[in-house]
Amino acid sequence: MDNSTTVILDKLENQLYELVEKMHQLQQSKVALETSLLEAQSKLKAKQEDAREWKEKYEALKAVQGMKTDNTAAKKRTLHHIDVLINEVDACIAQIKIED
């Protein structure tokens, strides 16, 4: 084999080695990013659950405040909200009975 062919083969071998190294680095980065994504999704889900709980507490507080006031419109809204919640609970119970 002639010297120029050997040089070309050495260059190709080096480039191939560099490509394999880069591929391994990218795979490691991908795994790290997937892990980070899962953690972020988990945190987001927890934050959404917290927000939902706070919203429920806020709605309950509004209902209590509506019942304590002399404002008849506020009382009517509160009673309507309670009726809606009761209907939702009834629908859930009916759904559970259907699935059993």
N, C-alpha and C positions, 0 to 999 in steps of 0.2 A: 504494500500500500504506500502510496506516496504521501509526502509530508503535508500537503495542503488538504488531502482527504482526512488525515488524522486530526488536523486542526479543526476542520468543519465538524467532524464527529464529536470532538471534545466540546466545542461550542454548543452543539445540539444536546449533548448529555448534560451540560451545565444548565441550559435553558429548561430542559425537562425536569431536572432536579428542583430548580427554582419554581416551576409551575406546580410540582407536587407539594412543595413546602407551602406555597400560597394557598393551594386547595385545602391543606390541613388547617391552616390558619383561619380560612373562611369557614370551614366546618365548625371549628371551635367558637368562632364569633357567632355563628348561627345558633349553636346550642346555648350560648350565653344570652343571646337576644330572646330566644324562646323562653328561657327561664325567667328573664326579666319581664317579658310579656305576661306570663302566667301570674307572676307576683302582682303586676299592675292590675290585671283583671280581677284578681282576688281582692285587692284593696278597693277597687272601684265597686265591686259587689258589696263589700262591707259598708262602704260609704253610702251606697244607695239604700241599703237596709236601714242604716242609721237615719237617713233622710226620711224614709217612709215612716219609721217609728216616731220621729219628731213631728211629722205632719199629722199623724194620728193623735198624738198628744195635744197638738195645737187645735185640731178639730174638736177634741173632747173638751178642751178648755173653753173654746168658743161656745160650745153647747151649754156648758155649765153657766157661763156668763149670760147667755141668752135667757136661761131659765130664771136667773136672779133679777133680771131687770124688769122694770114696769112697762117696757116697750112691747106692745102686743105683737108687732111685726116680727121682732126678734124671737119672741116665744113661738110664733107660728113657724118661722124658719127652723128653729130648733126642733120642734115637734115633727116637722116634715123630714128633717135630717134623721131623726130617730126612727121614723116610719120606714125610711129608705133602708137604714141599717137592718132593721128587723126583717124587711123583705129579702135583703141579701142573705141573712142568716137562714131564713126559711128556705130559700132557693138552694143554699148549700146543703141543708139537711135533706131536702128532697133529692138532691143529686146523690148524696151518700146512700140513701135508701134504695135508689135505683141501681147503684153499683153493687150492693150487697146481694 
